[in-house]
Amino acid sequence: MTEPRYALHIANKNYSSWSLRPWLLMRELGIGFDEHLAPFSPGSNWDEFRRFSPTGKVPCLVDGGTVVWDSLAITEYLAERHAGVWPTDAAARAWARCAAAEMHSGFGELRNQCTMNCGIRVRLHAISPALQKDLSRIDELWNQGLDRFGGPFLAGEKFSAVDAFYGPVAFRVQTYALALSPAAQAYADRLLALPAMRDWYTAGLAETWREADHEAEARSVGVWLQDLRAV
């Protein structure tokens, strides 16, 4: 058996939405890698994460002497070496890249008000207009991709990078019971049912690390209904 040539550095699976993107992409496409998990620590992670990432952030992909330290850059690096990262159809590929880039740089209210925390269930105090704007745009975008390219994934029949970029949103939908249209909810459920997503979720629930800032963010926005994580 050929040993994986990539090393992928990530943080806690319960919290790290950015880590999930390349991890999910590589797992679903069968791209081998060694996983290196460094949990978030109180305060700054700079010293710990700087051991492998020049920005002191995750995710970070190491391929021999090459270091790629951003989730979108990792995606493009893999696309140059592996089939299936982006759709083969030019129109679908252009749309998928735009949708992934929009997720990469946008939806700040969703990130701020609904921090990723896979293992809890929260009833939000309120849906602010800014958060609703993000949710409406995601719903619109998902429906557009599904309608235009025929599903079941955003850019067609096959899972690709654009789906990986929205994997963390599916976990947020689950955690905070975010309301979506039926087609968008069905897509979120489809992502949650992927083997790699189930593996990530199971591992996240098993983690016993707790990071105070992530916990406080989740407590500030609503009432915790369940905590399904290991003690």
Secondary structure as GFF3:
##gff-version 3
##sequence-region A 1 231
A	DSSP	beta_strand	6	10	.	.	.	ID=ss1
A	DSSP	alpha_helix	17	29	.	.	.	ID=ss2
A	DSSP	beta_strand	33	37	.	.	.	ID=ss3
A	DSSP	alpha_helix	46	49	.	.	.	ID=ss4
A	DSSP	beta_strand	60	63	.	.	.	ID=ss5
A	DSSP	beta_strand	66	68	.	.	.	ID=ss6
A	DSSP	alpha_helix	71	79	.	.	.	ID=ss7
A	DSSP	alpha_helix	90	105	.	.	.	ID=ss8
A	DSSP	alpha_helix	108	113	.	.	.	ID=ss9
A	DSSP	beta_strand	120	124	.	.	.	ID=ss10
A	DSSP	alpha_helix	129	149	.	.	.	ID=ss11
A	DSSP	alpha_helix	161	165	.	.	.	ID=ss12
A	DSSP	alpha_helix	167	176	.	.	.	ID=ss13
A	DSSP	alpha_helix	182	192	.	.	.	ID=ss14
A	DSSP	alpha_helix	195	206	.	.	.	ID=ss15
A	DSSP	alpha_helix	212	220	.	.	.	ID=ss16
A	DSSP	beta_strand	222	227	.	.	.	ID=ss17
###
